[in-house]
């Protein structure tokens, strides 16, 4: 085998390794933190128990909300352009705060698509920064709600 064929084989092998590593890295999402200062992290059972007393907000894309959501939830899509990081740049994102109560002592539950989805985390942070005092973050979100077998609309 000539040197040219050996080099081509090595180059092809290296390309496969780099591609596989890139693909593996891209498939490994960054999980949201398990806690958030200023918010109470709640689970599906807690949301089910309290959803008739506390308004629930769905931070997912409008199409996801239309497809299925927690009954009674209000769609408040978090327009996300910032990185998935606790130090995200909120100036790159937007959330329509007019959909939330003007009384910042009114409790609110926010959710999205579970620990890999940053929209509810960022929504909760935005609410806290805006002065809301009773923010409940449903970190498990819609997947946890469905897994528990609770009704969807």
N, C-alpha and C positions, 0 to 999 in steps of 0.2 A: 504494500500500500504506500502510495506516495505521500510526501509531507503535506501537499496541498489537500488531499483527502482527509488526512488526520486533522489538520487545522479546521477544515470545514465541519468535521464531526464534532470537534471540541466547541466550535462557535455555536453550532446548532444545539448542542447539549446545554451550553451556558444560557442560550436564549430560552430554552424550555424551563430551566431552573428559575431564571429571573421572572418569566411569565407566571409560573406556578406560585412563586413567592408573592408577587404582586396581587394575584388573584386571591390567594389565601388571606393576605392583609386586608384587601378590599372587602372580603366577606366577613371580617371580624369587626362587628359594629362596636362602638364605644357605648357602654351602658351608662344610663343616668346614675347619679349618686343615689344612695339608699336613704338619704335624709336631706332636709333642706331647712336651714335656719329661718324661722319665721312662719313655717308652714307645718301642718300636722300631716304626716304620711298615713293614709288610710287604705284598707283593703276592700275587696268586693263586698264582703258581708257587712262592713260598716256603712258603705255607700248604700246598699240595699235598705238597711235599717233607717238611714237618715235622708234618703233622696226625696221624701215627701215633705221634709221640713227644711232642707237646705237645697238651694238651686244647684243643679249639676250643669257644667259647661264642657262641651266637647271641642277640643282644640285641633282635631284632625282636619284634613282636607274636606271641603264641602261634599265632594262625591262620596267619600267614605261615610260621612254622616248620613247622607241620603240613602246609601246602601243599607246601613243598619247602625243603630245607636241605642244608648240606654234610654228607655222611655222617659220623657219629660226633660231630657237634656237639651240645652240651647247650643246651637252651632256658633262657635267663635273661633274660626280658623286662625291659628297662629301662623302668620306669614314669616317663614324662617329662611334667612339667607346667611346667618352667622354659623360659625363652627359649632360642632357638638362638643361643648366644653363648659365647665362651670364658670369660666371667665369669658363667656360669649359676648360679642359686641352687640348689645341690644339696639344700637342705632341702625344696624343693618336689617332689623326685623320690625314687624308691626303686629299689634294686637288692638282690636277695636274695644277700648275700655268703656265706650258708651253702652255696650251690651251688658255691662256689669252694674250692680246697684250703685247709685250715687252715695249712699250711706256706706262708708268704708268699714263699718262695724258689722255689716251684713255678711254672714258666712257664705263661702262659695267653694264648690268642689270642682276641680279641673282634672281632666283625663285626656289621654290620647291612645296610642297603640302599645302601651307597655314600656318596660325598662329600656328598650332600644329606641324608643321614640322620645325626642327631646321637646316636642311642642308643649306638652303639659308642664314639664319642668320649667321651661322658659316662661310659660304663661303664669305659673305660680310666682316665679321670681319677679316678673313684671308687676303683678298685683301687689306683692310685698313692697316693692320699690315705690309704687303709687300710693302706699299708705294703707292698704287693706290689712285688717288686723286678724281676720279669721279665715285663713286660707287653708283648704284641705286638698292635698295632692294625692290623687289616686294613681300611684305609680304603676300598678299592675294594669291599669287601663282596660280598654275594651277586651283584649284577650283574656284577662283574668275574669272579667264579668261573664263572658261566654263560657269559659271553662267551668265556672261555678254553676252553670246551667240556668242563669237568671234570664228573664225575658228581654228580648230586644224589639225594637220597633223599626 
